[in-house]
Amino acid sequence: MPKTLFIVDDDVFQGLPEPAQKKLLNEVKGLFSFVPQFNVEARRPDQFPPILDFTDSVVSLVEQDIDIGAVSRSIRKQETTNVQFSIKQTGVHLTLNAPPQSFDGNPDAGGIGGHWKTVVPDGGGTKISITMTFGVASLEFAEQAFLEDLLHGRTADDIRRDRRQHKDPKWLATKEGSQSTRDLAEAENLSKHKPLKDWPRDQWEDIATAFARIVAHEARHQYIVDHSSKGLGADSAKVWGDKNFEAFDGTDQANILTRINDLNNSWNTATVHLETCPREKASPFA
């Protein structure tokens, strides 16, 4: 099924509360609604199609920013192993050269995305497609973006300093004091990650929306390597609290459409499509 963005349905995705799962999928689909017949779905690693189309993208979710590098390296390593296996299985005469720099990924604060989608000839004139693609998005980054906007950039130390100025203990029981107590607790959350299910229910969908924007940004890098000048595809796009980054800019949308069309045309020139996720090998996204 071409033009599909697969969100890896693993322990991280399943750890999201159900309303957040639905919000994540719906928001990502909405961000790519300018692409005709574009699909977004959560898929278990063992249920991925063996062959990934050039117009497909895949994003794995991680709990913390620190996990981004290790997960992206693991995916790239397994995809390379799987494509080498597929070359042997199909019997084509092809030596897999080192992937280009685009396959190393374009790192962002909350994730990374990269791809290698190419058609190469073998010695006998057969054209062979190679699809290696990946994206990783961090829940921790979405949470922090949400909190930083909620607290207007204040830190826990800033809030403590404000609280010390109120010497009357009764102030803590006022509306302002109670809000200050909540703000302090939330500010302290900036220094540590916790599962989304442990956040207040009324914040789940907002954080899922910020998370969806990271997912969409990293999926975009599986079509276009460079950042755009504006919108969600821009470098250091702010995923929460700034309307300038809530969607892909119009020029960027046009560029994404052109790139997807070019990828589709390139795919159709190949007569042999190597398997990125062969059943006999481990899934790159497990």
C-alpha positions in Angstrom: 0.0 0.0 0.0 2.0 3.0 -1.2 2.0 6.5 0.3 1.7 5.1 3.9 3.3 6.6 7.0 3.7 3.7 9.4 3.9 4.5 13.1 5.5 1.6 14.8 3.0 -0.1 17.1 5.3 -1.3 19.9 5.5 -0.9 23.7 6.0 2.9 23.5 2.9 3.4 21.3 0.9 1.0 23.4 2.0 2.9 26.5 0.1 6.0 25.4 -3.4 6.3 26.7 -6.0 5.4 24.1 -7.2 9.0 23.6 -3.6 10.1 23.0 -3.1 7.2 20.5 -6.1 8.3 18.5 -5.1 12.0 18.7 -1.6 11.2 17.5 -2.8 9.3 14.4 -5.5 11.8 13.5 -3.2 14.8 13.9 -0.5 13.2 11.7 -3.0 12.3 9.0 -4.3 15.9 9.1 -0.8 17.3 8.7 -0.4 15.2 5.5 -3.9 15.7 4.2 -2.6 17.8 1.3 -1.2 14.5 -0.2 -3.9 12.6 -2.1 -4.5 9.1 -0.8 -2.0 9.4 2.0 -2.4 6.8 4.7 -1.3 6.9 8.4 -1.5 3.8 10.5 0.0 2.1 13.5 1.6 -1.2 12.5 3.3 -3.9 14.7 6.9 -4.6 13.6 6.2 -8.2 12.7 3.3 -7.1 10.4 5.2 -4.7 8.2 5.0 -5.4 4.5 8.2 -7.1 3.3 8.7 -4.5 0.6 8.5 -0.8 1.5 7.5 1.6 -1.4 9.6 4.7 -2.1 6.5 6.7 -1.1 6.3 5.1 2.3 7.7 6.4 5.6 8.2 4.8 9.0 8.5 6.6 12.4 9.4 4.8 15.6 8.4 6.3 18.9 10.8 6.6 21.9 10.1 7.7 25.4 13.2 9.8 26.0 15.5 12.0 23.9 18.5 9.9 24.9 17.0 6.9 23.1 16.9 8.6 19.6 20.5 7.8 18.6 20.5 4.1 19.6 17.2 3.4 18.0 18.1 5.1 14.7 21.4 3.2 14.5 19.7 -0.1 15.2 17.1 0.5 12.4 19.8 1.4 9.9 21.9 -1.6 10.7 19.1 -4.1 10.4 17.8 -2.5 7.2 21.2 -2.9 5.7 21.4 -6.5 6.8 17.9 -7.2 5.4 18.6 -5.6 2.0 21.8 -7.6 1.7 19.8 -10.8 2.5 17.2 -9.8 -0.1 19.9 -9.4 -2.7 21.0 -13.0 -2.2 17.4 -14.3 -2.1 16.4 -12.6 -5.4 19.6 -13.7 -7.1 20.4 -10.3 -8.7 24.0 -9.4 -9.4 24.4 -6.4 -7.2 26.9 -5.3 -4.6 25.4 -3.0 -2.0 27.5 0.1 -1.8 27.6 2.3 1.3 24.4 4.3 1.8 24.7 8.0 1.0 24.9 10.7 3.8 21.1 11.1 3.6 20.7 7.7 5.2 22.6 8.9 8.3 19.5 11.1 9.0 18.8 14.7 9.6 19.0 15.1 13.4 16.5 17.4 15.1 16.1 18.3 18.8 13.2 15.8 19.2 14.0 13.2 16.6 15.8 12.2 13.4 14.8 11.0 10.0 16.6 9.8 6.9 16.3 7.6 3.8 18.0 5.9 0.9 15.5 5.3 -1.9 17.2 4.5 -5.2 17.0 2.4 -8.4 20.2 0.8 -9.5 21.0 -1.5 -12.5 22.6 -4.9 -12.1 25.1 -6.4 -14.5 22.3 -7.8 -16.7 20.3 -4.6 -17.2 17.7 -5.3 -14.5 16.7 -2.3 -12.5 16.5 -2.9 -8.8 14.9 -0.7 -6.1 16.4 -0.2 -2.7 14.3 1.2 0.1 15.9 2.1 3.4 14.0 4.6 5.5 13.5 5.6 9.1 12.3 8.2 11.5 12.4 8.5 15.3 10.4 10.8 17.5 10.7 11.5 21.2 7.8 11.8 23.6 9.9 13.6 26.1 10.6 16.4 23.7 6.8 16.8 23.1 6.2 16.9 26.8 8.8 19.6 27.4 7.6 21.7 24.5 4.1 21.7 26.0 5.3 22.5 29.5 7.7 25.3 28.4 4.8 27.0 26.7 2.4 26.4 29.6 4.9 28.0 32.0 5.8 30.8 29.6 9.5 29.8 29.7 9.8 30.0 33.4 12.0 27.5 35.3 11.3 25.9 38.7 13.9 28.3 40.2 12.0 31.3 38.8 8.7 30.1 40.4 10.4 29.4 43.7 11.8 32.9 43.7 8.3 34.3 43.1 6.8 32.2 45.9 9.4 33.4 48.4 8.2 37.0 47.9 4.8 36.1 49.4 5.6 35.8 53.2 2.0 35.3 54.3 1.4 31.5 54.5 -2.3 32.1 53.7 -1.3 33.1 50.2 -0.7 29.5 49.2 -4.4 28.8 49.7 -5.4 31.6 47.3 -6.1 31.0 43.6 -2.8 32.6 42.7 -0.9 30.5 45.3 -2.6 27.3 44.2 -1.7 28.0 40.6 1.9 28.7 41.7 2.0 25.3 43.4 0.8 23.6 40.3 3.2 25.5 38.1 6.1 24.5 40.4 5.2 20.8 40.1 5.0 21.1 36.3 8.2 23.0 36.1 10.0 20.3 38.1 8.7 17.8 35.5 10.8 19.5 32.9 13.9 17.9 34.5 12.6 14.4 34.3 10.4 12.3 31.9 7.4 10.3 33.0 4.9 8.2 31.0 2.1 10.2 29.4 -0.5 8.1 31.4 0.8 9.7 34.6 0.1 13.2 33.3 -3.2 15.0 33.9 -5.9 13.7 31.6 -6.7 17.1 30.3 -3.1 17.4 29.0 -2.9 14.1 27.1 -4.3 15.3 23.8 -2.3 18.5 23.7 1.0 16.6 24.3 -0.1 14.0 21.6 -0.6 16.9 19.2 2.9 18.2 19.8 4.1 14.6 19.5 2.3 14.3 16.1 4.2 17.3 14.8 7.5 15.7 15.6 6.4 12.5 13.9 5.3 14.4 10.8 8.6 16.4 10.7 10.6 13.2 10.8 8.4 11.5 8.2 9.0 14.5 5.9 12.8 13.8 6.1 12.0 10.5 4.5 11.0 12.4 1.4 13.0 15.6 1.6 16.4 15.7 3.3 16.8 19.4 3.9 14.7 21.6 6.1 12.2 24.1 4.7 12.5 27.8 5.3 9.1 28.1 7.1 6.5 26.0 8.8 6.7 22.5 10.4 9.4 21.4 8.1 11.8 24.2 9.2 14.9 23.6 11.3 14.1 23.8 15.0 10.4 23.9 14.4 8.5 24.7 17.6 6.1 21.9 18.0 3.8 23.6 20.5 2.8 27.2 21.2 3.6 28.9 17.9 1.1 29.0 15.0 3.9 29.5 12.5 5.0 25.8 13.0 1.6 24.1 13.3 1.6 22.8 9.7 3.8 22.5 6.6 4.2 25.7 4.8 2.5 26.0 1.4 5.8 26.0 -0.5 7.0 23.0 1.5 3.7 21.2 0.7 4.3 21.7 -3.0 7.9 20.4 -2.7 6.7 17.3 -0.7 4.1 16.6 -3.4 6.7 16.9 -6.2 9.1 14.7 -4.3 6.6 12.0 -3.7 5.6 12.1 -7.3 9.2 11.8 -8.4 9.8 8.9 -6.0 6.7 7.1 -7.4 8.0 7.5 -10.9 11.4 6.3 -10.0 9.9 3.3 -8.2 8.0 2.3 -11.3 11.2 2.1 -13.4 12.4 -0.9 -11.3 11.5 -4.5 -12.1 12.9 -6.0 -8.9 12.1 -4.5 -5.5 14.3 -5.6 -2.7 12.7 -6.5 0.7 13.4 -4.1 3.6 11.4 -6.3 6.0 11.8 -9.9 4.8 9.9 -12.4 6.9 13.0 -14.5 7.4 14.9 -11.7 9.1 14.4 -9.5 12.2 12.2 -6.4 11.7 14.3 -3.2 11.6 11.6 -1.6 13.7 11.3 -4.2 16.6 
